[in-house]
Amino acid sequence: MRLSEAWELVGLGSRRSTGNRALDRCHDIAALRAAARRRLPRAVFDYIDGGADEELTLAGNREAFHRVRFRPRALQDVSAPSLSTRLLGTELPAPIALAPTGYTRMIHPDAETGVARAAAARGLPYTLSTVATTTIEDVAATGHPNLWFQLYVLRDRGLTRALVDRAADAGFRVLEIAVDSAVSGHRTRDVRNGLTIPPQLTAKTLLGIGAHPGYWSSVLRGAPLTLANLRDTGPDGRPNARPRAGGPGTVAGINELFDPSVTWDDLASLREHWSGALVLKGPLGPSDVRRAVDLGIDGIHLSNHGGRQLDRCVSPLDLLRPAREAAGELPTILLDSGIRSGADIAAAIALGADACVVGRAYLYGAAAAGQRGVEHAIDLLTGQLRRTLQLLGATDLADLRKHGAELVVLDQHRLDQHRVDQHRVPAEGWPGHG
C-alpha cells in the first residue's frame, strides 16, 4: 500500500485544511467558541458571549431552535442541492449575512476589515455597525461589493444623517435601522467585569497578560481602539482624528449616544432620504411588520439583539410565522439570534425566513484566527446547511420553503418544559450577537 493511500484510509488525506491547526480541530461552532474562550481574556470573551440581565432571552433563543424537529421526505434526488438565493436584489451562494457587531477590533486585530474580506471571499453580505472600530470608508476600501450599514439613530441627528450619507457615498447597498436600542441593555457580565473601550491596563488586566500574552500583545501594538465613526466631524461629515469622548468608557455606558425619542416619523424621514434598500431590525410583532411594510420598508430583520437588549424577550424564531403572515411573501424577512448551525438556518428558512444573519458564530471564528476563522465559521454553517437539505429531501431553498410545514415540527414537550424551566441559566452562561 502506498503512503498516500494509507493516509486516505485513515481519513487524513481527504480533510480540507484551513492552514491553521487550531481551526482544523474546530468541526462546529461550539468548538470555535471554545477556541475563542482560550484566546481571549475573560472580560472580552464575556462581551461576545453574554446577554442582558438574567440572560433568559439568551437561553430562550437557543431553546427555540432546540424545539425544532425535522420530518424528512424520502426518495428525493438530492445529488446536487443548491443553497443559492436572491436577497434584496443580489444573488448569494447561501442564505447567510454577517451581522453588525460592535467593538470588533477588541476581539482581533483583523477587525471589521477582516470580517468584510471573509464575507466577500464567500460572496455574502457584511453589515457594519454604527459602533464599529473601523470607519465606513476603510471597510468600503476592502472592495466588498455588498456592504450593509446598521444605523442606531443618535441623539445627535446631524451625526446620524452624516453617517447615512457617508454610507451612501461609500457604496453601501443596504441601510438597516435598529429599533430595539432606545437605551442600551443591562449586560451584567460587562458591568461585573468593568469592560471599557479601549481595555484598560488595570491591576486585574495586568495579571491577565500572562494568561493571554498573544491577545494583549496585539492590543498594545495596534492603533488606539475607538468608536471610529463617532468622532467629531468636519464640514464634509468625515471624522476628524479626535474622538468625541476622551479616554476609556464602559460598554455599559453607551446610553448617552442613543436617542430614546425615535418614532415612526423618523423612520419615514430616513426612508425618504435613503435611496437604497432599507431594512428594519428588531423583535417586531405583526402590527409593527405591517406598519413597516406600509412605509415602504424593503426588509424585516427579526432580532432580539442576540439576547443583549430586553431580557425575557420572545425569540425571533417564534416571531417568524406571524411576521410572514403579516408581511406576505414579497418583503424580505431575515432572522438572527441563537443561530449556531446550518440546521438552525434550515429550520428558519422552512418556517418562512429568506435568510439568516449570524453574529456570535463568526465572532468566535474571528477571535480564534481573524479572517481565516470567520471564513471557517461560514464554511461550517454552509456545509451543515447543505447536508441538512439533503437529509431532509429538499433540492434547494425554494423546495425547503414550499414543504416547510411538512418538514419542520415543533417539539411540544420541550416547549412545555421550557415554560417551566426558563429561569434556569448555566453558571458559565449560554453559548451566546445573534
Disulfide bonds with the S-S distance in Angstrom:
none
